Amino acid sequence: MAPGIKGEINSDRALAHLMDLLQVPGLGGQERKVADTITRKLSAAGCRPDWIAFDDAPERIDRDMEIGNLIVQIPGTAPGPRLLFIGHMDTVPLCEGAVPELRDNRIVSKGDTGLGADNRTAVACLVTLAETLLSGDLPHPPITFLFAIAEEIGLLGAKAVRMDDLGNPEMGFNIDSGVPAYFITAAVSSYHWQADIRGRSSHAAVNPEDGVSALLIAAKAIQTIARKGYFGRIRKMGNRGTANIGVIEGGEVVNQVSDKVQVKGECRSHNPDFLQRILKEHQNAFARAAASVKNAGGTRGRVTFTADKDYDAFALDRRDPVVQYALRAAKRIGFKAACGAASGGLDANALNQKGIPTITFGAGQHAPHTVDEYVNIQEYLDGCRLAVALAGGEVE
């Protein structure tokens, strides 16, 4: 830390917290063991039991959940607005069985799994921050920690959390990327969609002309989407977005003209209007494909296309108070900060939607959702230092 900045982290303990947490399993909706580890560490650091609570988010989420969001409220030792720090507890299935290993300046997975740096770097960073605050030498305003559940399966915990349970913070800092001093101030909107295609079954060798192939309808729709430039990375009329088809399920046997196929995909864009355009192009492609495939008797296929919004885009201006606050904190500890946008969804999407201006910064995670995932140790420690600066930087 720069001279005059109180609250220096203990690097050895910060790294030990991360190594411990990387070994704890916790898929979306199954975060109890992670939360137990966090609460043990926070209690050892001096958190009082009445500061630690689980909310009732599972009652508002239409899935089985082991626990709610873990929320920790640390009283302030100096005046100032309440600040919110966020890190999600869950990892993706690829990280099951992860064994972290130190290798030079990195932490990697010892086996053929993901590491879980997304997002145990954030969880360990927040534990380190709490430990540093509770050491008593850093004046700070009231602080709320949100250890969110089920981020990887749709930002479910952040969507369900209540402002009152968070203590109504004025600004938020989400940890969920790599480089610490790169502040994500904007992120995309996203929809997921499903096309249920119905054709007509017939014997593929005896009377194929009587069938209406649902698989052929799906193939023609996908071909149209790709030909028109609405698959993968999309650039149209100055607008940008992405779209993907990730699941196709259907068919029973090879000698049957398939009568049922389900196709699932997603669309994303920073521009809400352009996102609707992408979604409409997908819907129209399936409708036209269904109308174009008919049997000898003139029977055509049909499609039911449904879409649900995953999260809304947000875009904070560099002049917004939360962005300026973060830039000042980074400057005080000698970090040269930059701002940019993310192409994926973050818990920050949900929190901005709730009215909490929230930016995202990194704590060293790289190549998430792959077997090549790793933690840059120096970036992780720098992320911890930045978190401390954000928590106490405005207090004189």
HUDA-V314955 format. One record per helix or strand. SS is the DSSP state (H for helix, E for strand). FROM is the first residue (numbers start at 1). TO is the last residue. If there is no record, write none. Layout:
# HUDA-V314955
SS_FROM_TO + SS_FROM_TO
This chain:
# HUDA-V314955
H_11_22 + E_27_27 + H_32_45 + H_49_51 + E_52_54 + H_57_60 + E_70_74 + E_83_88 + E_91_91 + H_93_95 + E_100_103 + E_106_109 + H_117_134 + E_143_148 + H_156_160 + H_163_166 + E_171_175 + E_182_187 + E_189_198 + E_200_200 + E_203_203 + H_208_210 + E_212_212 + H_214_227 + E_232_236 + E_239_250 + E_256_256 + E_260_269 + H_272_292 + E_294_294 + E_300_300 + E_302_311 + E_314_315 + H_321_332 + E_338_342 + H_347_353 + E_357_361 + E_365_366 + E_374_376 + H_377_392
